[in-house]
Amino acid sequence: MQISKHKVAAIHYTLTDNEGKVIDSSAGREPLLFIQGIGNLIPGMEEGLEGRKTGDKFSLKVSPEKGYGVKSEDLVQRVPRSAFGDQKIEKGMQFQTNHGHVVTVTNVGLSEITVDGNHPLAGVELNFDVEVMSIREASEEEIAHGHVHGPGGHHHH
Ligand code: ZN
């Protein structure tokens, strides 16, 4: 069986940036389960996984355009310090906006705070080392829900 649309695949992966720093890894955890072809993964991963078989080991390089997007200057904003009330604000702090976006403080000025709403991995080239552990058909219910059920997947109560 090969990975193709509406197959459930389990993969182990390690994600590094171009400096070799590990950003994320499934090592020591359960493999990542996903349904292929419906946007569970970033586009570059879906493309690179298409047609792979159980046991395949390979490296994938994913551009920001097919990963978490390019950095947008429009998402960098200066906010008056007063908007944060009495809170102590430090560089690197993260806040959730009313719209559910996460912004990161990138500069703290005397009267203004700069926040960046870009995804932390926006603009970053992603290097994945992947091993395909298993592949099966997705059930109709899984396809309808858009996520994997059962062990390692989504549990409904
Ligand atoms: Zn479900």
Backbone and ligand atoms as CSV (ligand in chain L), in Angstrom:
chain,resi,resn,atom,element,x,y,z
A,1,MET,N,N,0.853,-1.211,0.000
A,1,MET,CA,C,0.000,0.000,0.000
A,1,MET,C,C,0.881,1.250,0.000
A,2,GLN,N,N,0.455,2.251,-0.724
A,2,GLN,CA,C,1.210,3.507,-0.774
A,2,GLN,C,C,0.401,4.632,-0.137
A,3,ILE,N,N,1.101,5.650,0.294
A,3,ILE,CA,C,0.403,6.814,0.846
A,3,ILE,C,C,-0.255,7.571,-0.310
A,4,SER,N,N,-1.558,7.719,-0.230
A,4,SER,CA,C,-2.309,8.489,-1.223
A,4,SER,C,C,-3.542,9.043,-0.522
A,5,LYS,N,N,-4.338,9.791,-1.244
A,5,LYS,CA,C,-5.465,10.485,-0.630
A,5,LYS,C,C,-6.359,9.512,0.160
A,6,HIS,N,N,-6.715,9.934,1.371
A,6,HIS,CA,C,-7.609,9.193,2.255
A,6,HIS,C,C,-7.000,7.906,2.811
A,7,LYS,N,N,-5.678,7.828,2.790
A,7,LYS,CA,C,-4.991,6.781,3.541
A,7,LYS,C,C,-4.581,7.383,4.888
A,8,VAL,N,N,-4.627,6.557,5.937
A,8,VAL,CA,C,-4.097,6.962,7.241
A,8,VAL,C,C,-2.673,6.423,7.327
A,9,ALA,N,N,-1.734,7.298,7.573
A,9,ALA,CA,C,-0.339,6.866,7.683
A,9,ALA,C,C,0.205,7.255,9.047
A,10,ALA,N,N,1.130,6.459,9.533
A,10,ALA,CA,C,1.858,6.758,10.770
A,10,ALA,C,C,3.314,6.973,10.385
A,11,ILE,N,N,3.865,8.089,10.804
A,11,ILE,CA,C,5.269,8.373,10.478
A,11,ILE,C,C,6.026,8.792,11.741
A,12,HIS,N,N,7.310,8.466,11.758
A,12,HIS,CA,C,8.215,9.088,12.705
A,12,HIS,C,C,8.971,10.169,11.947
A,13,TYR,N,N,9.231,11.258,12.612
A,13,TYR,CA,C,9.897,12.368,11.918
A,13,TYR,C,C,10.772,13.149,12.880
A,14,THR,N,N,11.795,13.771,12.322
A,14,THR,CA,C,12.573,14.774,13.044
A,14,THR,C,C,12.669,15.982,12.142
A,15,LEU,N,N,12.349,17.131,12.711
A,15,LEU,CA,C,12.360,18.389,11.955
A,15,LEU,C,C,13.522,19.252,12.433
A,16,THR,N,N,14.368,19.657,11.497
A,16,THR,CA,C,15.475,20.546,11.855
A,16,THR,C,C,15.458,21.775,10.949
A,17,ASP,N,N,16.063,22.855,11.439
A,17,ASP,CA,C,16.229,24.025,10.583
A,17,ASP,C,C,17.545,23.887,9.810
A,18,ASN,N,N,17.893,24.900,9.017
A,18,ASN,CA,C,19.089,24.786,8.174
A,18,ASN,C,C,20.391,24.791,8.971
A,19,GLU,N,N,20.308,25.166,10.257
A,19,GLU,CA,C,21.505,25.123,11.108
A,19,GLU,C,C,21.618,23.772,11.817
A,20,GLY,N,N,20.651,22.886,11.558
A,20,GLY,CA,C,20.701,21.562,12.170
A,20,GLY,C,C,20.064,21.493,13.547
A,21,LYS,N,N,19.452,22.585,13.988
A,21,LYS,CA,C,18.788,22.599,15.293
A,21,LYS,C,C,17.456,21.849,15.203
A,22,VAL,N,N,17.246,20.923,16.140
A,22,VAL,CA,C,16.001,20.149,16.138
A,22,VAL,C,C,14.849,21.034,16.631
A,23,ILE,N,N,13.832,21.189,15.777
A,23,ILE,CA,C,12.665,22.001,16.113
A,23,ILE,C,C,11.575,21.127,16.725
A,24,ASP,N,N,11.441,19.933,16.203
A,24,ASP,CA,C,10.398,19.020,16.661
A,24,ASP,C,C,10.788,17.608,16.241
A,25,SER,N,N,10.339,16.636,17.022
A,25,SER,CA,C,10.646,15.247,16.688
A,25,SER,C,C,9.645,14.331,17.355
A,26,SER,N,N,9.320,13.233,16.675
A,26,SER,CA,C,8.431,12.229,17.272
A,26,SER,C,C,9.234,11.159,17.990
A,27,ALA,N,N,10.557,11.287,18.011
A,27,ALA,CA,C,11.401,10.277,18.667
A,27,ALA,C,C,11.001,10.131,20.127
A,28,GLY,N,N,10.829,8.903,20.570
A,28,GLY,CA,C,10.451,8.659,21.962
A,28,GLY,C,C,8.967,8.828,22.221
A,29,ARG,N,N,8.217,9.180,21.171
A,29,ARG,CA,C,6.760,9.299,21.313
A,29,ARG,C,C,6.091,8.327,20.343
A,30,GLU,N,N,4.762,8.309,20.381
A,30,GLU,CA,C,4.021,7.567,19.374
A,30,GLU,C,C,4.245,8.245,18.032
A,31,PRO,N,N,4.219,7.468,16.922
A,31,PRO,CA,C,4.350,8.131,15.617
A,31,PRO,C,C,3.186,9.090,15.345
A,32,LEU,N,N,3.417,10.012,14.460
A,32,LEU,CA,C,2.382,10.966,14.067
A,32,LEU,C,C,1.417,10.280,13.095
A,33,LEU,N,N,0.120,10.364,13.399
A,33,LEU,CA,C,-0.919,9.788,12.542
A,33,LEU,C,C,-1.644,10.905,11.801
A,34,PHE,N,N,-1.901,10.692,10.532
A,34,PHE,CA,C,-2.622,11.723,9.779
A,34,PHE,C,C,-3.368,11.079,8.618
A,35,ILE,N,N,-4.346,11.810,8.097
A,35,ILE,CA,C,-5.040,11.392,6.873
A,35,ILE,C,C,-4.411,12.175,5.722
A,36,GLN,N,N,-3.931,11.456,4.724
A,36,GLN,CA,C,-3.264,12.106,3.589
A,36,GLN,C,C,-4.284,12.818,2.682
A,37,GLY,N,N,-3.871,13.966,2.176
A,37,GLY,CA,C,-4.622,14.630,1.107
A,37,GLY,C,C,-5.737,15.554,1.552
A,38,ILE,N,N,-5.868,15.791,2.855
A,38,ILE,CA,C,-6.969,16.661,3.301
A,38,ILE,C,C,-6.457,17.810,4.168
A,39,GLY,N,N,-5.158,18.041,4.126
A,39,GLY,CA,C,-4.634,19.207,4.836
A,39,GLY,C,C,-4.324,18.981,6.303
A,40,ASN,N,N,-4.235,17.719,6.736
A,40,ASN,CA,C,-3.793,17.458,8.112
A,40,ASN,C,C,-2.359,17.944,8.297
A,41,LEU,N,N,-1.570,17.839,7.218
A,41,LEU,CA,C,-0.161,18.243,7.262
A,41,LEU,C,C,0.049,19.457,6.366
A,42,ILE,N,N,1.196,20.111,6.536
A,42,ILE,CA,C,1.538,21.222,5.643
A,42,ILE,C,C,1.682,20.677,4.213
A,43,PRO,N,N,1.420,21.529,3.207
A,43,PRO,CA,C,1.418,21.061,1.809
A,43,PRO,C,C,2.707,20.360,1.386
A,44,GLY,N,N,3.854,20.865,1.812
A,44,GLY,CA,C,5.128,20.272,1.424
A,44,GLY,C,C,5.310,18.853,1.942
A,45,MET,N,N,4.734,18.572,3.116
A,45,MET,CA,C,4.792,17.219,3.665
A,45,MET,C,C,3.869,16.297,2.879
A,46,GLU,N,N,2.652,16.752,2.597
A,46,GLU,CA,C,1.722,15.914,1.830
A,46,GLU,C,C,2.329,15.558,0.474
A,47,GLU,N,N,2.924,16.540,-0.189
A,47,GLU,CA,C,3.542,16.280,-1.501
A,47,GLU,C,C,4.667,15.264,-1.386
A,48,GLY,N,N,5.515,15.440,-0.376
A,48,GLY,CA,C,6.682,14.584,-0.234
A,48,GLY,C,C,6.348,13.176,0.226
A,49,LEU,N,N,5.179,13.013,0.857
A,49,LEU,CA,C,4.787,11.702,1.375
A,49,LEU,C,C,3.988,10.898,0.360
A,50,GLU,N,N,3.422,11.593,-0.613
A,50,GLU,CA,C,2.587,10.927,-1.617
A,50,GLU,C,C,3.372,9.793,-2.291
A,51,GLY,N,N,2.777,8.605,-2.331
A,51,GLY,CA,C,3.394,7.474,-3.038
A,51,GLY,C,C,4.409,6.686,-2.221
A,52,ARG,N,N,4.714,7.141,-0.996
A,52,ARG,CA,C,5.697,6.416,-0.168
A,52,ARG,C,C,5.070,5.166,0.423
A,53,LYS,N,N,5.939,4.204,0.766
A,53,LYS,CA,C,5.486,2.907,1.277
A,53,LYS,C,C,5.983,2.686,2.715
A,54,THR,N,N,5.347,1.748,3.397
A,54,THR,CA,C,5.774,1.376,4.751
A,54,THR,C,C,7.249,0.986,4.736
A,55,GLY,N,N,7.999,1.515,5.685
A,55,GLY,CA,C,9.427,1.205,5.766
A,55,GLY,C,C,10.302,2.212,5.036
A,56,ASP,N,N,9.711,3.039,4.182
A,56,ASP,CA,C,10.501,4.058,3.475
A,56,ASP,C,C,11.105,5.043,4.478
A,57,LYS,N,N,12.388,5.350,4.261
A,57,LYS,CA,C,13.082,6.360,5.073
A,57,LYS,C,C,13.646,7.381,4.113
A,58,PHE,N,N,13.405,8.654,4.368
A,58,PHE,CA,C,13.869,9.664,3.420
A,58,PHE,C,C,13.913,11.030,4.091
A,59,SER,N,N,14.547,11.967,3.391
A,59,SER,CA,C,14.612,13.348,3.865
A,59,SER,C,C,13.779,14.224,2.943
A,60,LEU,N,N,13.133,15.201,3.531
A,60,LEU,CA,C,12.310,16.135,2.772
A,60,LEU,C,C,12.725,17.551,3.112
A,61,LYS,N,N,12.928,18.373,2.101
A,61,LYS,CA,C,13.180,19.783,2.348
A,61,LYS,C,C,11.925,20.545,1.925
A,62,VAL,N,N,11.378,21.328,2.829
A,62,VAL,CA,C,10.126,22.037,2.555
A,62,VAL,C,C,10.366,23.546,2.621
A,63,SER,N,N,10.006,24.227,1.540
A,63,SER,CA,C,10.165,25.684,1.489
A,63,SER,C,C,9.112,26.347,2.374
A,64,PRO,N,N,9.373,27.580,2.832
A,64,PRO,CA,C,8.359,28.282,3.638
A,64,PRO,C,C,7.007,28.371,2.932
A,65,GLU,N,N,7.033,28.530,1.590
A,65,GLU,CA,C,5.779,28.649,0.837
A,65,GLU,C,C,4.925,27.392,0.997
A,66,LYS,N,N,5.577,26.239,1.130
A,66,LYS,CA,C,4.839,24.985,1.297
A,66,LYS,C,C,4.891,24.502,2.739
A,67,GLY,N,N,5.383,25.364,3.622
A,67,GLY,CA,C,5.447,25.032,5.033
A,67,GLY,C,C,4.502,25.930,5.810
A,68,TYR,N,N,5.088,26.796,6.646
A,68,TYR,CA,C,4.259,27.655,7.498
A,68,TYR,C,C,4.147,29.077,6.961
A,69,GLY,N,N,4.476,29.241,5.664
A,69,GLY,CA,C,4.290,30.542,5.027
A,69,GLY,C,C,5.511,31.433,5.136
A,70,VAL,N,N,5.523,32.479,4.326
A,70,VAL,CA,C,6.608,33.450,4.389
A,70,VAL,C,C,6.240,34.483,5.450
A,71,LYS,N,N,7.244,35.158,5.948
A,71,LYS,CA,C,6.984,36.174,6.967
A,71,LYS,C,C,6.286,37.377,6.345
A,72,SER,N,N,5.238,37.851,6.979
A,72,SER,CA,C,4.528,39.028,6.497
A,72,SER,C,C,4.755,40.200,7.450
A,73,GLU,N,N,5.270,41.308,6.895
A,73,GLU,CA,C,5.504,42.494,7.732
A,73,GLU,C,C,4.186,43.067,8.261
A,74,ASP,N,N,3.089,42.765,7.532
A,74,ASP,CA,C,1.782,43.267,7.971
A,74,ASP,C,C,1.368,42.699,9.328
A,75,LEU,N,N,1.964,41.562,9.685
A,75,LEU,CA,C,1.587,40.913,10.939
A,75,LEU,C,C,2.443,41.394,12.107
A,76,VAL,N,N,3.400,42.293,11.777
A,76,VAL,CA,C,4.221,42.880,12.838
A,76,VAL,C,C,3.595,44.226,13.210
A,77,GLN,N,N,3.238,44.378,14.477
A,77,GLN,CA,C,2.527,45.592,14.888
A,77,GLN,C,C,3.138,46.202,16.138
A,78,ARG,N,N,3.028,47.526,16.199
A,78,ARG,CA,C,3.433,48.229,17.412
A,78,ARG,C,C,2.181,48.575,18.196
A,79,VAL,N,N,2.214,48.244,19.455
A,79,VAL,CA,C,1.053,48.431,20.315
A,79,VAL,C,C,1.475,49.320,21.479
A,80,PRO,N,N,0.621,50.290,21.880
A,80,PRO,CA,C,0.980,51.107,23.034
A,80,PRO,C,C,1.140,50.228,24.272
A,81,ARG,N,N,2.118,50.533,25.077
A,81,ARG,CA,C,2.377,49.769,26.292
A,81,ARG,C,C,1.131,49.679,27.176
A,82,SER,N,N,0.337,50.746,27.148
A,82,SER,CA,C,-0.851,50.798,28.002
A,82,SER,C,C,-1.846,49.687,27.667
A,83,ALA,N,N,-1.782,49.163,26.435
A,83,ALA,CA,C,-2.710,48.096,26.038
A,83,ALA,C,C,-2.510,46.841,26.860
A,84,PHE,N,N,-1.338,46.736,27.504
A,84,PHE,CA,C,-1.051,45.541,28.296
A,84,PHE,C,C,-1.290,45.762,29.786
A,85,GLY,N,N,-1.806,46.929,30.140
A,85,GLY,CA,C,-2.098,47.206,31.549
A,85,GLY,C,C,-0.833,47.231,32.386
A,86,ASP,N,N,-0.896,46.638,33.563
A,86,ASP,CA,C,0.236,46.656,34.492
A,86,ASP,C,C,1.190,45.472,34.294
A,87,GLN,N,N,0.848,44.596,33.334
A,87,GLN,CA,C,1.687,43.398,33.135
A,87,GLN,C,C,3.117,43.764,32.793
A,88,LYS,N,N,4.042,42.981,33.335
A,88,LYS,CA,C,5.438,43.142,32.954
A,88,LYS,C,C,5.630,42.420,31.625
A,89,ILE,N,N,6.101,43.144,30.626
A,89,ILE,CA,C,6.240,42.577,29.282
A,89,ILE,C,C,7.715,42.340,28.976
A,90,GLU,N,N,8.010,41.145,28.510
A,90,GLU,CA,C,9.387,40.816,28.128
A,90,GLU,C,C,9.419,40.242,26.733
A,91,LYS,N,N,10.541,40.469,26.076
A,91,LYS,CA,C,10.765,39.905,24.751
A,91,LYS,C,C,10.588,38.386,24.790
A,92,GLY,N,N,9.888,37.855,23.795
A,92,GLY,CA,C,9.704,36.406,23.721
A,92,GLY,C,C,8.387,35.933,24.327
A,93,MET,N,N,7.700,36.815,25.076
A,93,MET,CA,C,6.400,36.442,25.644
A,93,MET,C,C,5.393,36.263,24.519
A,94,GLN,N,N,4.434,35.369,24.748
A,94,GLN,CA,C,3.412,35.131,23.728
A,94,GLN,C,C,2.032,35.411,24.295
A,95,PHE,N,N,1.205,35.983,23.460
A,95,PHE,CA,C,-0.167,36.295,23.839
A,95,PHE,C,C,-1.122,35.787,22.774
A,96,GLN,N,N,-2.319,35.455,23.210
A,96,GLN,CA,C,-3.354,35.087,22.258
A,96,GLN,C,C,-4.265,36.290,22.062
A,97,THR,N,N,-4.513,36.643,20.801
A,97,THR,CA,C,-5.392,37.770,20.520
A,97,THR,C,C,-6.848,37.320,20.628
A,98,ASN,N,N,-7.757,38.280,20.547
A,98,ASN,CA,C,-9.190,37.971,20.592
A,98,ASN,C,C,-9.603,37.040,19.457
A,99,HIS,N,N,-8.813,37.055,18.372
A,99,HIS,CA,C,-9.151,36.222,17.218
A,99,HIS,C,C,-8.496,34.846,17.301
A,100,GLY,N,N,-7.805,34.584,18.384
A,100,GLY,CA,C,-7.191,33.267,18.542
A,100,GLY,C,C,-5.807,33.155,17.935
A,101,HIS,N,N,-5.279,34.265,17.372
A,101,HIS,CA,C,-3.918,34.214,16.840
A,101,HIS,C,C,-2.916,34.351,17.982
A,102,VAL,N,N,-1.783,33.720,17.816
A,102,VAL,CA,C,-0.730,33.865,18.805
A,102,VAL,C,C,0.280,34.889,18.295
A,103,VAL,N,N,0.590,35.864,19.126
A,103,VAL,CA,C,1.599,36.863,18.768
A,103,VAL,C,C,2.745,36.780,19.764
A,104,THR,N,N,3.938,37.073,19.261
A,104,THR,CA,C,5.137,37.018,20.089
A,104,THR,C,C,5.717,38.417,20.237
A,105,VAL,N,N,6.090,38.789,21.439
A,105,VAL,CA,C,6.714,40.086,21.677
A,105,VAL,C,C,8.144,40.045,21.133
A,106,THR,N,N,8.447,40.965,20.211
A,106,THR,CA,C,9.792,40.959,19.620
A,106,THR,C,C,10.617,42.168,20.050
A,107,ASN,N,N,9.958,43.186,20.578
A,107,ASN,CA,C,10.701,44.336,21.081
A,107,ASN,C,C,9.875,45.060,22.147
A,108,VAL,N,N,10.547,45.487,23.199
A,108,VAL,CA,C,9.878,46.223,24.265
A,108,VAL,C,C,10.476,47.617,24.336
A,109,GLY,N,N,9.685,48.616,23.943
A,109,GLY,CA,C,10.148,49.991,24.012
A,109,GLY,C,C,9.580,50.687,25.235
A,110,LEU,N,N,9.942,51.961,25.414
A,110,LEU,CA,C,9.453,52.697,26.579
A,110,LEU,C,C,7.954,52.913,26.508
A,111,SER,N,N,7.461,53.235,25.307
A,111,SER,CA,C,6.037,53.514,25.187
A,111,SER,C,C,5.320,52.536,24.269
A,112,GLU,N,N,6.101,51.776,23.495
A,112,GLU,CA,C,5.480,50.858,22.554
A,112,GLU,C,C,6.078,49.448,22.650
A,113,ILE,N,N,5.204,48.477,22.417
A,113,ILE,CA,C,5.619,47.064,22.381
A,113,ILE,C,C,5.442,46.589,20.940
A,114,THR,N,N,6.434,45.894,20.403
A,114,THR,CA,C,6.294,45.321,19.069
A,114,THR,C,C,5.912,43.852,19.194
A,115,VAL,N,N,4.830,43.478,18.514
A,115,VAL,CA,C,4.403,42.080,18.526
A,115,VAL,C,C,4.386,41.542,17.096
A,116,ASP,N,N,4.730,40.265,16.964
A,116,ASP,CA,C,4.819,39.618,15.662
A,116,ASP,C,C,3.810,38.479,15.622
A,117,GLY,N,N,2.864,38.572,14.680
A,117,GLY,CA,C,1.810,37.557,14.561
A,117,GLY,C,C,2.137,36.455,13.579
A,118,ASN,N,N,3.367,36.477,13.025
A,118,ASN,CA,C,3.741,35.394,12.122
A,118,ASN,C,C,3.903,34.090,12.889
A,119,HIS,N,N,3.618,32.978,12.219
A,119,HIS,CA,C,3.898,31.668,12.814
A,119,HIS,C,C,5.390,31.607,13.134
A,120,PRO,N,N,5.767,31.031,14.294
A,120,PRO,CA,C,7.202,30.984,14.644
A,120,PRO,C,C,8.051,30.339,13.537
A,121,LEU,N,N,7.458,29.476,12.712
A,121,LEU,CA,C,8.220,28.814,11.656
A,121,LEU,C,C,7.998,29.461,10.285
A,122,ALA,N,N,7.302,30.607,10.257
A,122,ALA,CA,C,7.152,31.321,8.980
A,122,ALA,C,C,8.530,31.756,8.494
A,123,GLY,N,N,8.768,31.577,7.193
A,123,GLY,CA,C,10.040,31.991,6.622
A,123,GLY,C,C,11.181,31.021,6.864
A,124,VAL,N,N,10.897,29.904,7.534
A,124,VAL,CA,C,11.948,28.938,7.853
A,124,VAL,C,C,11.877,27.757,6.883
A,125,GLU,N,N,13.048,27.390,6.306
A,125,GLU,CA,C,13.123,26.173,5.514
A,125,GLU,C,C,13.128,24.990,6.462
A,126,LEU,N,N,12.293,23.994,6.172
A,126,LEU,CA,C,12.105,22.867,7.084
A,126,LEU,C,C,12.765,21.624,6.510
A,127,ASN,N,N,13.547,20.940,7.331
A,127,ASN,CA,C,14.212,19.703,6.910
A,127,ASN,C,C,13.672,18.548,7.738
A,128,PHE,N,N,12.934,17.677,7.079
A,128,PHE,CA,C,12.336,16.533,7.764
A,128,PHE,C,C,13.101,15.254,7.443
A,129,ASP,N,N,13.388,14.461,8.476
A,129,ASP,CA,C,13.797,13.076,8.287
A,129,ASP,C,C,12.592,12.236,8.659
A,130,VAL,N,N,12.149,11.430,7.703
A,130,VAL,CA,C,10.874,10.731,7.863
A,130,VAL,C,C,11.065,9.224,7.724
A,131,GLU,N,N,10.318,8.465,8.542
A,131,GLU,CA,C,10.213,7.025,8.341
A,131,GLU,C,C,8.733,6.658,8.384
A,132,VAL,N,N,8.283,5.960,7.339
A,132,VAL,CA,C,6.877,5.557,7.277
A,132,VAL,C,C,6.702,4.261,8.062
A,133,MET,N,N,5.863,4.288,9.103
A,133,MET,CA,C,5.689,3.131,9.981
A,133,MET,C,C,4.544,2.237,9.536
A,134,SER,N,N,3.427,2.818,9.101
A,134,SER,CA,C,2.279,2.011,8.681
A,134,SER,C,C,1.343,2.840,7.816
A,135,ILE,N,N,0.556,2.145,7.034
A,135,ILE,CA,C,-0.428,2.789,6.154
A,135,ILE,C,C,-1.694,1.930,6.150
A,136,ARG,N,N,-2.842,2.569,6.237
A,136,ARG,CA,C,-4.125,1.846,6.112
A,136,ARG,C,C,-5.152,2.768,5.479
A,137,GLU,N,N,-6.290,2.182,5.097
A,137,GLU,CA,C,-7.381,2.984,4.567
A,137,GLU,C,C,-8.006,3.797,5.714
A,138,ALA,N,N,-8.415,5.021,5.431
A,138,ALA,CA,C,-9.197,5.770,6.414
A,138,ALA,C,C,-10.634,5.280,6.350
A,139,SER,N,N,-11.317,5.284,7.505
A,139,SER,CA,C,-12.738,4.927,7.505
A,139,SER,C,C,-13.536,6.129,6.997
A,140,GLU,N,N,-14.770,5.864,6.601
A,140,GLU,CA,C,-15.634,6.955,6.122
A,140,GLU,C,C,-15.834,7.999,7.213
A,141,GLU,N,N,-15.929,7.497,8.452
A,141,GLU,CA,C,-16.137,8.412,9.575
A,141,GLU,C,C,-14.908,9.312,9.765
A,142,GLU,N,N,-13.735,8.736,9.637
A,142,GLU,CA,C,-12.510,9.532,9.779
A,142,GLU,C,C,-12.432,10.601,8.697
A,143,ILE,N,N,-12.775,10.223,7.473
A,143,ILE,CA,C,-12.737,11.198,6.369
A,143,ILE,C,C,-13.750,12.317,6.629
A,144,ALA,N,N,-14.945,11.927,7.106
A,144,ALA,CA,C,-15.989,12.922,7.389
A,144,ALA,C,C,-15.542,13.872,8.497
A,145,HIS,N,N,-14.858,13.334,9.502
A,145,HIS,CA,C,-14.412,14.166,10.631
A,145,HIS,C,C,-13.127,14.931,10.309
A,146,GLY,N,N,-12.341,14.420,9.369
A,146,GLY,CA,C,-11.090,15.084,9.021
A,146,GLY,C,C,-9.951,14.787,9.968
A,147,HIS,N,N,-10.096,13.714,10.764
A,147,HIS,CA,C,-8.993,13.326,11.643
A,147,HIS,C,C,-9.023,11.825,11.897
A,148,VAL,N,N,-7.897,11.329,12.424
A,148,VAL,CA,C,-7.732,9.898,12.664
A,148,VAL,C,C,-8.385,9.515,13.987
A,149,HIS,N,N,-9.054,8.375,14.004
A,149,HIS,CA,C,-9.642,7.835,15.229
A,149,HIS,C,C,-8.803,6.679,15.762
A,150,GLY,N,N,-9.110,6.276,16.997
A,150,GLY,CA,C,-8.472,5.089,17.568
A,150,GLY,C,C,-7.156,5.407,18.238
A,151,PRO,N,N,-6.381,4.342,18.555
A,151,PRO,CA,C,-5.120,4.556,19.284
A,151,PRO,C,C,-4.203,5.553,18.571
A,152,GLY,N,N,-3.736,6.538,19.291
A,152,GLY,CA,C,-2.858,7.540,18.701
A,152,GLY,C,C,-3.612,8.634,17.974
A,153,GLY,N,N,-4.916,8.455,17.825
A,153,GLY,CA,C,-5.727,9.453,17.110
A,153,GLY,C,C,-6.681,10.172,18.033
A,154,HIS,N,N,-7.771,10.625,17.458
A,154,HIS,CA,C,-8.755,11.414,18.165
A,154,HIS,C,C,-9.709,10.489,18.951
A,155,HIS,N,N,-10.004,10.834,20.177
A,155,HIS,CA,C,-10.949,10.046,20.954
A,155,HIS,C,C,-12.195,10.865,21.206
A,156,HIS,N,N,-13.343,10.292,20.882
A,156,HIS,CA,C,-14.609,10.981,21.156
A,156,HIS,C,C,-15.218,10.426,22.417
A,157,HIS,N,N,-15.838,11.296,23.181
A,157,HIS,CA,C,-16.462,10.826,24.409
A,157,HIS,C,C,-17.969,10.946,24.304
L,1,ZN,ZN,ZN,-13.841,12.198,14.925
